[in-house]
């Protein structure tokens, strides 16, 4: 083997101590990965200093300039050399690395930034003169007098000038600027009582983000800050979370499943006020939403976990974005229980954004609203068919199943109102006291059957209905083996499957709640779920996925005509069933249009 190719010298290597500048640059790489990392560290310092207003300016995505200004407690001139020295901090008391109640504590941020850029720190404490100090490539200058308001200003010029190779690994100016904005938004959620301003000063100063301090209690201030950062749609679709267990408290807001995102961009997690990216908490949130979200969709939430600092280790990584809990089961259990309880108690709420989408789709003048000059023959035939009931003629297939209103219209005062019609054999139109509700009958019934199966499974197992003629299904040998391995669990779910010679199984019973169902199609789908989940998946999760698949086979299909009593019975059961606002795949089961929405749509306001 060629020793040179492996960077190994033929002679004995000499061990030597790295010089301070090189050591600082290596250490800086762990703390300052990109401009957004520097902004995070500097803004966290400002928050620790008690700042009520923080301004962030950047140029060329932060590569040319980062300037963070705050109105915190500031520093006296004698503090400045220590502030830019490595491993010097005012936030760690009695050398206790566990009882940490601040964002920073490692004493590395300013020294690390100064090691790879030109950093100027200007500060003034109340009752003292202002002063400044400069660090360039790790070389610390002298303290000098400077005019300054109370607080601190940290200016970073030419980031990574001392390590130019790092610049090649940065993304475009636009991408780096977006990362800075994302960091500031997360920190703004952590401190709703603090005002934030973000400006791009590459050419003319352009304000990117402007957030005033939010007054009020925790929930009021956070709700207003969330509206500014994540949008009113999120707040209108969010559920307040406030739960406590075993010394841990979880607060914040979690959006309804119908307000989901295609990527993990609106899920914000905090531990003792610190933004984190913790896998345990993330998996707990996703598990809590579980079958309420479609595959590939992410929940939206801002959740704050508060606990004894001694119960969590925040010194896992220099960037302080990861934490480690002393007892991981406690926070996971609290998050799961609190979110599931809130989602189950949401009743018939659905995302407000769906109403806006419905209005946008139905707005006159939009796509599909052009009136043809002359009706097509098929349109004429449909119009004649619609008029036929009025003249007493029969219809082979009416375009809508009309429903007589119940006596006194009492059902209109239920949350989902009284069924008035069925459109295209798929959608139930119901009238409420103050609007209209449109229900997807298949999606709604699918959720109802699924929840019924889950309750049966939790109680004593799903009731099964023996088949009059058992169904023999030929399958590959590995598929037969998978079914045989899961036979006991499937039997608890009401699906009784037994081996039937080589390469075949026999289905003897189906879940009674499904009614008439195709055993072959059901077994094929169950096999797919068993293969997708694999042997490492928890039994409860696997069973719920299988039950969801079964519910799809046993629900009312689109295209089936329902009678008035059937439609109203479906609406009443939806009102009494948790999570009925979403089908098993996370799609909405209904939308609501208020009278004001209809009046606005038709220009009556």
N, C-alpha and C positions, 0 to 999 in steps of 0.2 A: 504494500500500500504506500502511496506517495505521501510522505509526512507533510510536505509543503502544502498539498491540496487540503489537508485538514488543519492548516495553520498551526502545526506543531513543530517546534524547533528541534533540530537534531542535537543541539546542546542543551544542557540543563538550564531551564528558565530561572530567572532571578525574581524573587518576590520583592515588590517595592510598594511603598505607601503612595496612594494617589495624592496628588496635590489638591488643595482645598477647592480650587476653581473647577477642576474636573469632577470631583466628588459632588459638588453643588449642582453641576449641570446634569449629572446622572440622576441625582435625587429630584431635580426639578422636572425631569421627564415623567415621574410618577404623579406629580401634583398638577402640572400644567401640560396637558396633552394638546390643547388647542385654545384659541382665544376665548371660547365660552368657558373653559375651565378657569382661566384667569378672572373673568368677570364673576363667576360663581364665588371664588375665594374672596375677592374684594368686597362684593356685596354682602357676603356673610359677615365679614369683619365689620362692615357698617351697621348691620343689624345688631351684632353683639355690642356695639358702642351705643346702642339706644337711639339710633337715628329715626327721625319721624319722616324725613324726606331724603330720597336717594336718587341721584341723577347719574345716568350712564351714557357716555358719548363714545362712538367708535368710528373709525375710518378704515376703508378697504377690508370690511369684515373683521375688524379688530387686529389685522396684521400690522397696520401702520400706526394705529393709535387706539388706546383704551383709556378712558378717563372716568373715574368713579368719584363722585362728590357726595358727601353726607353732612348732616347737621347734628351728628352725635356728640359724645362727650369730648372728643378731640384728645390731643396729647400736649404735654409740655415739651420744650426743646430738649431737655435731658433724656426724654424717652425715645427720641427718634433713632439713635444708633442701635439701641436694643430692639426696636420694632423691626428693623431690617436685618437683624442678626438671625442666624439659624437656631432653631430650638429655643426661642425666647418668646414667652407668652404671658399675658396677664390673666388667662382664663382657666388655668389648671391650678387647683388649690391642693396643697399638701401632697403633691405628686400622685394624686389618685386618678388613675386612668379609667375608673369605672363610674364615679359620681360626676358625670359630665352634663352640664346644663346649658351649654352654649354651642353655637355652630362650630367655631374654631377652638382648638386646644393644642394643636401640634406645634405651633410656632414656625411653620414652614412656608406659608404662602408668599409673604413679601420677599423673603430671601430667595425662594425658588424663582419667582418672576424676575427679580433683579439679577439672577445668575444667567438668564438667557435673553435679557432685553435691557433697555435703559429705563429705569424706574425713578420717578421723582415723587416723594412724599411730602406734602405740605399740610401742616396741622396747627390748630390753636385750641387750647383748653380755656374755659371760662376764667377770667382774671389773669391770664398770662399772655405773653407776646406770641405772635405767630413765628413759625420756623419751618425750614425745609431741608431735605437731605436727598442726595441723588446716589443711586447705585447703578453702575453700568458694567455689564458682563461680570458681575460678582465683585467689582471693586467699589468700595463704599467711600463716598466723599465726606466732606466736613459739613457740620450743621451750620446753616446760615439763616439770618433773619429773613422773614418773608411776610408780606401782607396777606392776611387770611381771615375769613369769618370763622366762627366757632365750628369745629368739626374737622373733617379730614378730606383732602383731595389726593388721590393716587393717580398719577399719569404714567402710562406704560407706552413707550414709543419703540417701534421696530421690534416687535415680538419675535423671538428666536433669531435675532441678529447674531448672537454669539454661537448659535448652533444652526447655521443655514441649511443643513441637510434636513432638518425637521420641516422647513417650509415646503419642501417638495411633497410632503405627505398630507399637507392641508388641502382642503377642498376649495371650491371656488369662493370668491368673496361673498356671493349671495348665500351659499350654503352655510358658511361660517356665521354670517349675520343672522340667519334663521336660527342657528344653534344658540346664539347669544340671546335672541328674543325668547326662545323656549326656556332657557335657564332663568331669565328674569321673571317670566310668567309663573314658573313653579315657586320661586322665592316670594313672589307677590301673593300667592295663595297662602304661603306659610305665615305671612305677616300682613293681614288685611288692614291693620291699624297704621301702616306705613305707606307713604306715597312713593310712587316710582315713576321715573321718566326715562325713556330710552330714545336717543337721537342718533341718526346717521349723519356725521359731519364730513363725509368724504368730499363733497363739493359744497353745496348749500346745506345748512342744517335742516334736516327733515325729521320730524317727530314720528317715531314708530309706535310708541306706546306711552300713554299718559294715564296714570292711575292716581287719583287723590286718596288720602287716608280715609278709611271707612270708619265712621263712628258707630257706637252701639255695642250690644253684647256679642258673644261669640258667633251665634247663628245668624244674627242680623247682619253683622259686618262681613262675615264670610259669604253669605248669600249675595250681597251686593257686589263683592269682589269677584265671585264666580260669574255673575252676570256680565261683568266687564271683561273678564278674561276668556271664559268659555262660551258666553253668549246667553241671551235670554231664553232661547229654546232649551238649553240644558237646565237652567233653573226651573223653568215651567214644567219640565218633565222629570225633575229630581225629587227624591224622597229624603226627608231629614233622617239622619242616623244618630242615635244617642243610646249607647248600651254600655253596661259596666259589668265586669265579672272578675273576681279574684285579684282586685287591685289594678286591673287594666280598664281603660275607658276608650271607647271608639265613638268618635263624633264625625260629622261631615254630611255630605250629600251623595246619594247614588242615583243615577238616572234609571228610568224605566227601561226594560229590555228593548222596547221598540225604538229607543234612542241609543242605538249602538253605532260603532264606528268600524271602518274596514281595517284599521291598524291601531296599535296601542299608543294613541296620541292624546287621549282624553282621560286616562286613568292616572290619577295623581295620589301617591301614598306618602304619608308623613309619620315619622316616629318622634315623639317629643318635639314636634315642630320642625323637624329636619326632613327635607325631601329625600326619599330613599328609593332605590330600585331593588326591593327585596323579593327574592323568588318565593319565599314562603307566603308572604302577604299576597303576592300576585296570584299564586295558585289558589289561595283561599278565596279570593274575589271571584276568579273564574269558576271555581267549583260552586260558589254560592249562586251564580247565575245559571250554571249548568245547562239544563235543557231549555232554558228560556231564550237562549241566543242561537242564531243560525251558525253553522260551521264557518269559521273564518272571520267572525265578527267579534269585536271587543267591547266590553262594557265601558261606560263613562262614569267616573266617580272622583270625588275628592275626599279621602278618608284620613282622619287624624287619629293615630293610636298614641295614647298617653299612658306611661307606666313609670315605675320607679327606675331612675337611671341605672341603678345597680342590677336591674333585670335584663339589661340589653347592653351589648358591647358594640360601640360605634367606632372602635379603633381597629376595624378589620382591614381597611385599605386606606392609603393616604388621601384618596379623593373623598372619603367618608360617605360614599353613596350606598355602601352596603352595611348591614347590621347583622348581629347574631344574637338571638334570644337565648336566655338561660333555659327556659322551658318552652320550646317551640309550639307545643300543643295548645298552650293557653291563648296566644294571639290568633292562631288559626281557628280554634273553636269559637272565639268571640266574633271574629269576622264572619265566619260561616253562619252562626246563629243569628247575628244582628241583621245581616243582609237578607237572609232567607225570610226572617220574620217580617222585615219591612216590605219585601217584594210580595209576600203572601198577603199582607194587610193592605196592599195598594188597591185592592178591590177591582173596580172596573176602569181604573185610570189607564189611559194610553197616552203616548207621547203627543204633546200639543203640535209638534212639527208635522204630524200626519194630517191634521186638519188643514194646515197651511198648504201641504202638498196637494190635498184633495181640492182645495179652492183654486190653486194654481192650475191644476189639470182641467178644471171645469170653467175657467174664466172665459167669458165670451171673447171671441176674436183670436183665441189661441188655436193651436193645431187641432184640426178635426171639427172646427166650428163653421166652416164654409158651407153655405146653403146652396145645393145644386140648383141650376136653372130649371131642370125638369127631373122629377123623381124617376129613379131607375125602376124597371118593372118589378123587381123583388121588393123595393120599398113600397110600391103601390099595393102589392099583395099583402104585405105586413100591415099596412094601414087599414085595408079592407077587413083583415082578420081582427084587428083591434076594435073596429066598429061593430063586428058581428054580434058580440054579446048584447049590445044595446038594442039590436033589432030582433033578438031572440034566436038567431041562428047559432048552430053549434060550432064548436071549434075542435079541430083535430089536435092542435097544439097552440095554446094561448101564449103570448109572449110574457105574460106575468100572471102568477096565481094570486087572485085577489082575496083578501081576508076581511071578513066582517069584523068591525070593531067590537070589543067586549062591552057588555052593558055598562053604561056610565063612563066609558073610557077610563076605568080605574087603573088599567095596566099602564097608561101613559105616565103615571106617577112613579113607576118603578124606574130604576136607573137606566135600563135599556129599553124602556117603553113598551108599546104594544105593536105587534107585527101588523103591517098593513099590506105587504106584497112580497112576492118572491120573484126576483128578476133573473132571467136566463138560467133558471134552475140551480143557481149558485148563491145569489145574494139575497138576504132577508132585509127588507126595508122596514124599520120600526119608527113609530112616532112617539116622541117624548113630550113632556109638558112644555119644553122650551127649545125643541129642535128635532133633528132626524138622526137616527143611527143606522148605519149600513153594516151588516154582519156577513162575513164569509162563512157559510154554514159548514163546509168541510173542515176548515181550519179550527173553528170553534168546537165542533163535536169531537175532533181529534184530541184536543186538549181535555175535554170533559172525560172521554173514555180513558185517557192516559192517567188522569188524576184518580179516577175510580179504581184502575188497576193498581196504582201505587198504594192506595189505602188498603185494598184487599191484601196486597203482598205484605204490608207492614203488620196487618192484624193476624191473619192465619194462613196466608197464601191465597193465590188467585183461584177462584172457583173455576172448575173446568167442566166442559160439556163433552161427554163421549160421542164420537162419531158413529153414526148408524152403520156406515161401511168404512172401516179404517183405510187410510190412504197409504199405499206403498210407493216410496219415492226412491229411484235409483240415483246414487251419488258417487263421486270419486271416493276412494278409500280414505283419504285424509279428511275429507268433509264428514264422512261417517264417524271417524275417530273423534273429531271435534265435537260433534253432537253427542256422542256417547259420554265424553268427558264432562259435558255440561248438562247431562240429562237430569240430574237431581235438581239443579237450579231451575232448569226449564220447567220441570214438573211443578215447582213452587209458583211459577208464573202461569200455570194453567196449560202449558203445552207439553203433552205426554208423547215422547218419542222414544222408540226402542229399536235396537238393531234388528235387521230382518235378513239374515244371511249376508254373504260377502257383497259389498258394494250397494247396500240398500238399507233403508230405515222404514219403519212403519209409524205413521202418526195415528194415535188412538184417541186423542182428545185435544180440543182447542179451548182457549179461555172463553168462558160462557159470555163474558161481557162483549165479545166481538160479534156475536151473532153469526150469520152466514159469512164465511171467509174461505179463501182459497188456501188450503193447507200447503200446496206446493210453493206458491209465491211467498207465503209466510216463512216457511222453512228456509228458502233461499235467502231471504232478507236477514233472518236470524244468523245464518252462517256468515254472511257478509259482516255483520256487527261483531260476531265472535272473532273473526279474522282481523278486523280493524283494531279491536281493543287489545287483543293478545292476552297471554296468561298473567301479565303483571298488573293488569287493571284490577282495581278493587271490585269485589263481588257486587257490592251495592250499586256502584256506578255501572257495571256491566248489565245488571238486571234492569236498571232504569232505562238504559239505552234500548234493551230488547223490548221492554214494555212500551216504549215510545214507538218502536217499529210496529208492534202489534196493534197499538191504538190506531195507527194510520190505516191498517187493513180493516179495522172494525168501525170506522167512522162513516158518517153520512157522506156519500160521494157527491161531487159537483155534478149537476145535471139531474139530480133526483128531486122530483116535485114533493113538497111538504104541504101538509094541511095546516090550516090556521092554528089549531090546538098544538100541533107538533112544533110549529115555529115559536109560539109563545112559551111552550114547555122548555125549548132550547134556551130561550132568553132568560127564563127564570133560573135554570140550572147554571147558566153562566154567571149570574149574579151571586150565586151561592158557592161558587167554586174558586179556590185560590188560583192565581196565575192564569185565569181564563182570558186575559187580554192578549196572550200570545199563544200560537200553536206550538207543537213540540219542536219545530224547527226555528222558533224565534220570530216568525212573521206575525204581524198584527192580525187579530181575529175580527176587529171592528174599528170603525172610525165614527166620529160624531161631528155633525155640523149644527151649530146653534142657529136660532132664528136670526140673530144679528149677522151671522155668516151668510145665510141665504139672502137676507135683505141687501147686504153689501154686494153680493154676487149679481143680483138683479137691479142694482142701482136704486134701491128704495130708501136709502138713507140720505 
